[in-house]
Amino acid sequence: MNHPKVALMTFGDAREHEWNNLFRGLTEPRHKRIIEYFNGLPVELHSCKEVARTQEQIDAQVDQLKAQGVTAFVVHLPCWTAPNLVVRGVQRMNLPTVLVSNREPGTHGTVGLLGAAGALDQIGYPHLRARESFDTPKLGEKVLPFLRAAAAVNQLRGQVFGMFGGRSLGIDTGSFDPMQWRKQFGVDVEHIDQLEIVRRAGLVEEERAAKMVSWMEKNMGSVDYDGAKLTPEKLSFQSQCYIATRQLIQERRLDFVAIKCMPDMTNHYVPQCLSAAFLPGAYDADGEQKPVPMSCEADGDGALTMQLLNLVSGGQPTLFGDLSYLDEDNLTIYIPNCGAMCSWYAGRSAKPEENLSKIQLRPSFRPAGGATVYFKAAPGPVTLARLSRRNGEYVMVIFKGEAIEPSPEAYETFVKSRGSHQLPTMFVHAKLNFDELIDEFGANHISGVAGIFVDELVHACKLLNVKPIVLS
């Protein structure tokens, strides 16, 4: 996982008499202790040895820490300090900010915390407050989600989204306003015709495609060639499309993408299922790769949700699928996707071959043939979310669940109901009011990431002026 880069400063009383006769002895030991505490957390900490007490010291420390590329600011207020000096440091740093103090009765820390926090409220500067001791994990539990969210928002600004093709199958919830993204999220949008994938695929060396095909044949549970829909030639062309897409991502410096695919590619060329299976993960036939979140059917808001999930989780693989069937009796949500899902979720293993061994490449149901990347997602905790707009304003529906292995009876019933149109699926047990889910959810697609990151998403939403809606 990538760790947030955090700046930490301890502020002290500027009055010489009070500092020398009272607050120095209370502040300096706690300054050392908070540095030790944060060095024990999964963050990249940047701090200064001295307590900042004067305008000059505050300015110098802020400038020194900002030069390290930090993404969040921890303001430590172990004792009383002048609120205006804290505001000076916070405004100069201009990053998401946490105010930290302690619960001890003799430090005057609470009054220092509330004085600074109230001043920040007066100027409308959002922040998090934490009043905890260093001898419990509560401080880390409270501030880490905020620090991860701050890092995610900082990373998101300046990123480039690649949109291959336009609206797919009339799915309006996949459309978006590029300039709203630019203003609200700081994300640039690069539009690319998806036929560029086809053109570039023709330039991919046959040897590279053969390597990809051989790697899948060797490691996957099965490759079910049928001589018609799925042939070695079709799979080779799908591999060329995947390699071409990754080349375009690298050349155009794209951070996350969406591909229209249906119906143009699925009717006349090949589905882009290998891209959906391998781009959001961390490997392919060439070895370790940086995950690139990818949504199907040109779903921009779905891809942006995936990217936020990737960033708040420290760079983990993400998933994308349909919120397809709700089993109220068993509190289970069925999430299939149109032909592929990130292959990491087949086994949740750091070893690619363990994930691939649980996957079947089956003949695609679509007119052009090719492969469907078929599997049941492995069990484990998952955070599911979706950005959508209500009258032009963004909201994010968020909930946690547990991917499960369905019973043989439930799975057989599901397979029979799907008929010949079998797709990769995650089965998620979620303790929700399903009527509330139907009422609140703003799209047919849903995005997710392994692990529980609900608090991180709520903080990220607040930093991005998005209304979080947490279902439980």
N, C-alpha and C positions, 0 to 999 in steps of 0.2 A: 504494500500500500504506500501511496505517496502521503507524506505527513505535512500538515499545515505549517507555514513559516510564521512564527509568532514573535512579536516584539513585546518585551516586558520592561516596564519602568516602575520604580518605587518613588512616590512623591513624599517629601518631608516638609515639616514646618519651617518657614523661612526666618522666623524670629530667632535671633541668636540666643537670647536668655532661655526661652522655652526649649529650644533644640538642645542646648548644652546641659540644661539642668533636668530635663524630663524626657523629651521625645527621642533623642539620639539613642539612648539605651533601650528604648522600646522598638525603634524602627530598624536600626541596622541589623540586629540578629534576625528579624523577620524578613528583611530583604534577602539575606543569605538563604533562609529556609524556603522562601517561595521559589527562588531559582533552583534549589535542589528538588523541590516538589515538581516543578514543570519539566525539569530534565528527566524525571521519571515517567513522564507521560509521552504518548506517541505524537510528539510535535518536534519541529526543528526550532529550538529556542534561541533568540537573540536578545541579549540584555547587556547592561553596563554594570560595572562594579560598584559605582557610587550611587547614593540616593540623590535624586534631583530635587533641589530646594529653591533655586532662584530662576528667574527668567532665562538668564544666560545658560545655566546648566540644562534646563528643560529643552531649550532650542537646540543645543549642541547634541544632546542625547537623541532627540527625535530625528535630527538629520542623519546622525550616525546609523540609527536603526533602520530608517527608511531606505538607506543606500543598500541594505542587505536584501531588498526585495520582499519584505514581510507582507503578510496578507491580513493580519489582525493585530489588535493592540490590547494588551492586558495592562490596565492601570491598577497598581497595587497601592492601597491606602491603609496601611496598618494603624495609623494614628490620625489625628487631626492634621489637615493641611488646608491652605487657602483654596476655596473652590475655583476662584478665577484663574489660578495657576494650572489647575487640572484642565480646565476648559481650554486654556492656551495650548497645552500639550496635545489634547485630543484634536483640536481644530487643525493644528499644524501637522499632525500625523495623518488625519483625514482617512481613517480606516474604521471598519467595524470594531467596536470597543466593548470590553468587559471591565467593569469596576469590581475589584476584589478587596474585601476587608475581612475582619475576623469577629468572633463572638465573645472575645475576652472583655471583662468588665473594666479593666484598668487602662486600656489603650486609647480610648476616645475614637476607636476605629469606626463605629457605627455612625457617629455624628459626622466624621470626615466623609464617609461613603454617601450619606444622604445629602450633605451639603453639595458635593460634586454632582451627584445624580440629579438633584433638583435643578442645579444650574444648567445641566445639559438638557433637561426637560424644557426649561425656559426658552432655549434656542432651537428646540425641535431636533436635537441630535439623538437618534435612537441608540440604545446601548443595552447591555445585559448587566444585571447586578448579582453578585455572588458574595454571600456572607458566611464563610465556612472556615473551619480550622484545617491545618495541614496534616493532622494526624488521622484523618478519615479520607476515604475515596470520594466523598460527596462533592468536593470542589471540582475534581476532574470530571465526574459524571455530569455535572451541570455545565461546565464550560466547554468540554470537548465537542459536543454537537454544534455549538455556536462557532467554534474555531474552524471546524470542518466546513460548515456552511459559508463562513466568510472566505475561506480559501477557494471554495467552489465558485462563488460569485466573482471573486477576483480573477480566477482563471477563465471564467466564461466570457468576461468582457474582452473584446478583441478577437474572439474566435471566429472561424469561418465555417458556415454550413453549406454543404454541397447538395443542391436540389437537382437530381437527375430526372428530367421530364416534368410533367405538370400533374394536375389533379387526376386521380385514378378512380374509375368506377363511380364518379359523381360524389365522392366522399368529401363533403364540404368541411367536415371537422378536421380534415388533414390540411386544409388551406390555411394561409396566414398572411399577415401584412409584413413584408420585409422591413419597412421603415419603422413600424412599431417595434419589431425585434431590435432594430438598431438603436432606437431611443431607450427602450425599457431594459433590454438585456445586454446591449453593447455587442450584438452578434451581427456580422456581415453575412450576406447571402449570395452565393455564387450559383447562377442557373446554368445547367449543362444539359444539352439534349441527350437523352438516353441512347440514341443511335450512335453517339460518340463511343459508348461502351462497345457496340458491335464493330464499329470501324477499328478501334484500337485492339479488339480481340483478334482481328485478322492479322495484326502485326506481332502478336505474341509468338515467340518461337515454339515450335511443336515440342521441343525437348522440355521446355518449362511446363507445358500443359501435361506432357507424359509423366513428368515427375509428380505432379499433383494427383493425377489419376492413379498412378502406382501407389502413392502414399495412402490414398483412400482405400484402394483395393486391399492393401496389406493390413490396414489398421481397423477398418470399419467392420461391424458385425457381419454385414453382407452388402454386396452390390448386386442388385437383382436385375441384371440385364434381361430384357425380354425379346430383343431382336426387332422391336418396333418403336415403342415409346422411349425406352431407355436402351441406348446402344453405346459402345465405346466411343463412337464418333460424337454423339450428343454430349456425353459426359466430358469429352475433351473440349468441346466448344464451351460448355458451361465453365470449365476450368479456365479457359482463355478469357472469358468474360470477367471472372473473378480477378484474375491477375491484372487485366486491363483496368478494372475499377480501382484496385489498390494502387496501380501506377498513377492514375489520374488524381487520386487522393494525395499521393506524395508530391506530385508535380505542382498541384494547385494549392497545396498546403491546407487541405480541408481537415477540420477537426471532428465533424460528425456529418452524416449524410442521410438522404432518403432517396429511394429509387421507385419510380412509378411502376414499372414492370408490367402490371396488368392493365389492359388486355394486350397491348402491343407485343411485348416480348413473349408472353405466354402463348399467344396465338400464332406468331410468325417466326420466332427465333428460339430462345430457350428461356425458362424462368430464371430469375437471378437468385436462386435459392442458396447457392454456395456462398455468395456474398453475405446473405442474411445469416448463414451458419458460422462463417469464419471472421467477418469483419469485426463484430462486437466482442469477439474472444481475444485470446492472447497468443495464438499460434496458428500456423498453417504448415504446409509441406516444407517451407523454408525455415521453420523453427519459430522462435519467439517473436511475437509482433505486438505492437502497441494496439490495444483495443480501440476500434473506431465504431461508436454506436451507429447503427443503421436501422431505419424503419422502412417497412414495405409500403407500397401503395402511396408513395409520395406524401407521407404523413409528417408534415413539418413539426407540429406541436408534439407528436409522438416521439420524434427524434430528439427534440429539445428536452423533453422529459427524460429520455434515456441518458442524454448528456449530463443533466443535473444529477441523476442517480449515479452515473459513473464518477462524477467529480466529488460528490459528498461522501462516497464510499472509498475514496482514495484510489480510484482507477480500476474498479472491478468490472468484469463482464456484465453486460446488461441484456435484458430480454424484451421482446415485443410480440404482442399477439392480440387476438380478439377476446373481448370479454363475452364469451360465447354462450355458456349455459350455467344457470344457478340452481344448484341442488339444495333447496331450503332444508330438506329433512336431515341432511348430513352436513350442512353448513360448508359446502364445497363448491368452489368456482372452477369451471373448466375453461382453460385458456389455451386454445390451439392457435396456430398461425398458418398462413395460406400455403406454406410449402417448406418452411424452415424456421428454426429458432436457433439462437446461439448455441453451438455444439457443446460449450463448456457445461451447460446445464444438464446434459445427459448423464454426467457422473460427478460434477462439481470437483473434479480432481485436477491437481497441478500437473499431472501426467497426461498429455494429450491422448495417448493410446488407450488409457482407461476410459476416457469419455467416448472416443470413437468406437470402441468395442461394443457400446450399447446402442449404436446408430445403424439403421438400415437405409441404404439408398434405394428407394422404390421408384418405379416408373411414375412420372407425374400424371395427374388426372387432366392436366391442361392440354389444349389442342396441339401445341408444338412439341409435346413430350419433354424429355429431359428427366432430371432426378428430383424427387422429393426427399428431404432430409428428415427421416422419420425416427422418433423416439418418444419415450415418456420421460419427462424431466425428473431428475433425482430428488429425493426428499431433502428438506432443509428449510430454515427460516428465509422469508422473502419480504421485501417492502415493495408494494405496488402503488403506482401513482399515475396521474394524468393531468397535464395542463390543458385547459380549454378556456374559451371566452364566453362571457355572458354579456351581451350587448356591448361588446368591444373591450370589456375589462377581463383580465386574466384571473382565473382561480385555479387551484390545484387540489384535486381530491386525493387523499393519502390514506392508506391503511396497511396494516401488517398482517401476515399470515404464515402458514407453514405448508410448503409443498409436501405432498404426501404420495405414497404408493397406494393407488386405489385397490379395493378388493378385487379378486378375479371376477366376481359376479358383476360388480359395477363397471369394470373395464370392458367385459364382454358385451354388456348392454350398450355401452358407449360405442364400441366398434360396430355393432349391428346397426345402431341408429345412424351412423355415418355412412354405412354402405361402402362403395368403392372409393369414396373420397376421404382417405385416411391422412391425417396430418399430425405433426409433432404437437404434443400437448403437455401443459403443466396443470396438475390438479392441486388446488390450493384450498386448504381448510382455513376459513376465516370466520372469527366470531363477530359477525356483523348482523345488523338489521338489513336484510336484502332489499326490502322495500325502500329504505333510505338510500341504499346504493343505487337503485334504479332512479330514484328521484334526483340524486345529486350528480350522477356521472354524466359527463358532457361529450362522450365520444364512444364509438364502437371498439376502438383500440385501447390497449392498456400497456404500460411499460413497467419494468421491475428490475430489482437487483437483489442478489443474495445478501442476507443479513437484515438487521433492523436499523433503519435510519430515518424513522419518523421525525424525531426531534430535529435532526439536521435539515430535513426538508422544510419543516415549519420555520426554522430560522432563515433558511435561504429565501423562502417566499416573502418573509417580512422585509428582508434586505432588497428584494427585487420588486416590491410593491405588488405582490400577488397575494390574493386572499387564500390562506390554507383552509381546507375543509378536511378534518381528520375524522374518519369513521371508526367506530369501535362499538 
